[in-house]
């Protein structure tokens, strides 16, 4: 009986680890968690990158918060814990830098994208591009604070469809509708919702990013890929954010993941999702 008791105790000791049996070493099984705020249009590609990164770094847990860049910026400014910000526009990153919230030397441009006007494959729309957008029965358009909404407005201004504005992001959805002859516009909170409005048939056409059409090739038809001459470059910058709640290990994990996002391996993944990585 005594031998059985000793054997059972040994098993318990091995299972619990040295720390539970009077040893001096302890194993920390909790992964280091980093908070990464990403533009909604990055959700799919960044999910794959997180999975690939996890294979080599199981000790790190990446938690994504995906939304419009404007919403994410507001959350950071309000004090939400964030280690990395990956924006779909320079405007929000510029503001974050003015706020003094960027870790010095970590801001980098990662990818470029393009705005596209799309509809369903079997749509009978008369719209062929932005030049006759007023012929749409309904349009899914992100608000001006959302990068894709801002870029769409910029293109319409440059085409002379909308009047010049000092800040095109301030052009309201109602003003866009009036500029297009009163067409019905469904304002969306982010680019993913604009895509959903089209793919579910709630709107006849809508503007999203080229990268958002990944996986929907059999469902949507691109009516126009809007040139950079109309929208300007659609650059996505990334940075580390000053997180007062992060310890040294968390800061190091955030820096390592940021460097992975900038790596050649990550570039191949971005290109698979229709992003342009030639941003130098």
Secondary structure by P-SEA (a helix, b strand, c coil): caaaaaaaaaaaaaaacccccccccccccccbbbbbbbcccaaaaaaaaaaaaaaccccbbbbbbcccaaaaaaaaaacccccccccccaaaaaaaaaacccccccccccbbbbbbbbbcccccccccccccccccccccccccccaaaaaaaaaaaaacccccccccccccaaaaaaaacccbbbbbccaaaaaaaaaaccccbbbbcccccccccccccccccccccccccbbbbbbbcccccccaaaaaaaaaaaaaaacaaaaaaaaaaccccccc
